[in-house]
């Protein structure tokens, strides 16, 4: 019984190391700018996996996912009334992480973003749907597992932009 438990534990640890190798997760705060609205702020959660088998020069391809939610919603004012528009986005990207040196990297990326918005007091925003997204960012490696990053993403050719800064943890 103990032997089976030990073998199962070692097998699970080995498989989880293989699955989580070259993966990362992070969080940040984004300045959210939407065409025609005053700016707001979003909480951003991201994660990705570096495809180290696909090397191009000093860089690697990666796949990434990102979720954002307005914590200080963009707003507009009309006739002494301010209306908040809360956005939620869910994105998938292909990225190229290029190491400038051992500490700094740049990361262009492109993908699709699902955007959903709601107006305070009810109602839907007409910009809901899937949008093309392009972006560029960079980061500084604090150590082998932690880095700080900043990126600029343009959703639907700049109708919405996120300027994000945050931290990432590499497993």
C-alpha positions as CSV (number, residue, x, y, z in Angstrom):
1,X,0.0,0.0,0.0
2,X,2.7,2.5,1.0
3,X,4.7,1.5,-2.1
4,X,1.8,2.2,-4.4
5,X,1.2,5.6,-2.7
6,X,4.9,6.5,-3.1
7,X,5.0,5.5,-6.8
8,X,1.8,7.5,-7.4
9,X,3.2,10.5,-5.7
10,X,6.4,10.4,-7.6
11,X,4.5,9.9,-10.9
12,X,2.2,12.8,-10.2
13,X,5.1,15.1,-9.3
14,X,6.9,14.2,-12.4
15,X,3.9,14.8,-14.7
16,X,3.0,18.1,-13.0
17,X,6.5,19.3,-13.5
18,X,6.3,18.5,-17.2
19,X,2.9,20.2,-17.5
20,X,3.9,23.3,-15.7
21,X,7.4,23.6,-17.1
22,X,7.8,26.9,-19.0
23,X,4.4,28.2,-17.8
24,X,3.8,31.6,-16.2
25,X,0.9,33.5,-14.5
26,X,0.7,37.1,-13.5
27,X,-1.5,40.0,-12.5
28,X,-1.4,43.7,-13.2
29,X,-3.3,47.0,-13.4
30,X,-4.3,48.5,-16.7
31,X,-5.1,52.0,-17.7
32,X,-8.2,51.3,-19.8
33,X,-9.0,53.8,-22.6
34,X,-12.1,53.4,-24.7
35,X,-12.8,55.6,-27.7
36,X,-15.3,58.3,-26.7
37,X,-15.1,57.6,-22.9
38,X,-13.0,58.9,-20.0
39,X,-10.3,56.5,-19.0
40,X,-10.7,53.9,-16.3
41,X,-8.6,51.1,-14.7
42,X,-8.8,47.3,-15.0
43,X,-7.5,44.4,-13.1
44,X,-5.6,42.1,-15.4
45,X,-4.9,38.4,-14.9
46,X,-2.7,36.6,-17.4
47,X,-1.0,33.2,-18.0
48,X,1.0,31.6,-20.7
49,X,3.2,28.8,-21.8
50,X,6.5,29.3,-23.6
51,X,7.0,26.9,-26.5
52,X,10.8,26.4,-26.0
53,X,10.9,23.9,-28.8
54,X,10.0,26.7,-31.3
55,X,13.1,28.9,-31.1
56,X,13.6,31.8,-33.5
57,X,16.9,33.6,-32.9
58,X,17.1,34.8,-29.2
59,X,13.4,34.3,-28.8
60,X,10.6,31.8,-28.3
61,X,7.0,31.6,-29.3
62,X,4.4,31.5,-26.6
63,X,0.6,31.1,-26.2
64,X,-1.1,33.4,-23.7
65,X,-4.5,34.0,-22.1
66,X,-5.6,37.1,-20.4
67,X,-8.7,38.3,-18.4
68,X,-9.5,41.9,-17.5
69,X,-12.3,43.5,-15.6
70,X,-12.9,47.2,-15.0
71,X,-12.4,48.1,-11.3
72,X,-12.7,51.9,-12.0
73,X,-15.0,51.8,-15.1
74,X,-14.5,54.2,-18.1
75,X,-17.3,56.7,-18.1
76,X,-19.0,59.5,-20.0
77,X,-20.8,62.6,-18.8
78,X,-23.9,64.1,-20.4
79,X,-26.2,66.8,-18.9
80,X,-24.7,66.6,-15.3
81,X,-25.0,62.8,-15.3
82,X,-22.0,60.5,-15.3
83,X,-22.5,57.0,-16.7
84,X,-20.0,54.2,-16.0
85,X,-19.3,51.5,-18.6
86,X,-17.9,48.3,-17.1
87,X,-15.9,46.1,-19.4
88,X,-14.8,42.5,-19.2
89,X,-12.3,41.1,-21.7
90,X,-11.1,37.5,-22.4
91,X,-8.1,37.2,-24.8
92,X,-6.0,34.6,-26.4
93,X,-2.7,35.5,-28.0
94,X,0.3,34.1,-29.9
95,X,3.4,35.9,-28.7
96,X,7.1,36.1,-29.5
97,X,9.3,36.6,-26.5
98,X,12.7,38.0,-27.6
99,X,15.5,38.2,-25.0
100,X,17.5,41.4,-25.5
101,X,19.9,40.2,-22.8
102,X,19.7,38.0,-19.7
103,X,17.5,40.5,-17.9
104,X,15.4,42.3,-20.5
105,X,12.9,41.1,-23.1
106,X,10.4,42.4,-25.6
107,X,7.1,40.7,-26.5
108,X,5.0,41.5,-29.5
109,X,1.7,39.6,-29.6
110,X,-1.5,39.2,-31.6
111,X,-4.8,37.4,-31.0
112,X,-8.5,37.7,-30.4
113,X,-10.4,39.3,-27.6
114,X,-13.9,38.8,-26.5
115,X,-15.2,42.2,-25.2
116,X,-18.3,42.5,-23.1
117,X,-19.6,45.8,-21.7
118,X,-22.4,46.9,-19.5
119,X,-23.7,50.4,-18.7
120,X,-24.4,51.4,-15.1
121,X,-28.2,51.1,-14.5
122,X,-28.5,48.3,-17.1
123,X,-28.2,48.1,-20.8
124,X,-25.6,46.6,-23.1
125,X,-22.8,48.2,-25.0
126,X,-22.9,47.8,-28.7
127,X,-19.2,46.9,-28.9
128,X,-19.7,43.4,-27.5
129,X,-18.1,40.7,-29.5
130,X,-14.8,39.2,-30.7
131,X,-12.2,41.7,-31.7
132,X,-8.7,41.5,-33.3
133,X,-6.0,42.6,-30.8
134,X,-2.4,43.5,-31.3
135,X,0.1,44.5,-28.7
136,X,3.7,45.0,-27.7
137,X,5.3,44.8,-24.3
138,X,8.5,44.1,-22.4
139,X,9.8,43.1,-19.1
140,X,12.6,42.8,-16.6
141,X,13.6,39.5,-15.0
142,X,14.0,40.1,-11.3
143,X,15.2,36.5,-10.8
144,X,14.6,33.1,-12.4
145,X,10.9,32.9,-11.4
146,X,9.7,36.6,-11.1
147,X,9.6,39.4,-13.6
148,X,7.9,42.8,-13.9
149,X,6.2,43.7,-17.2
150,X,4.5,46.4,-19.1
151,X,2.5,46.1,-22.3
152,X,0.2,48.1,-24.6
153,X,-2.7,46.2,-26.3
154,X,-4.9,47.7,-28.9
155,X,-8.3,46.0,-29.3
156,X,-10.2,46.5,-32.5
157,X,-7.5,48.8,-34.0
158,X,-7.4,51.2,-31.0
159,X,-11.1,51.4,-30.2
160,X,-10.0,50.2,-26.7
161,X,-6.5,50.2,-25.4
162,X,-5.0,48.7,-22.2
163,X,-1.7,50.0,-20.9
164,X,-0.8,47.4,-18.3
165,X,2.0,47.0,-15.7
166,X,2.3,44.0,-13.4
167,X,4.3,41.0,-12.2
168,X,4.6,37.4,-13.5
169,X,5.6,34.2,-11.7
170,X,7.3,31.5,-13.8
171,X,6.7,27.9,-12.6
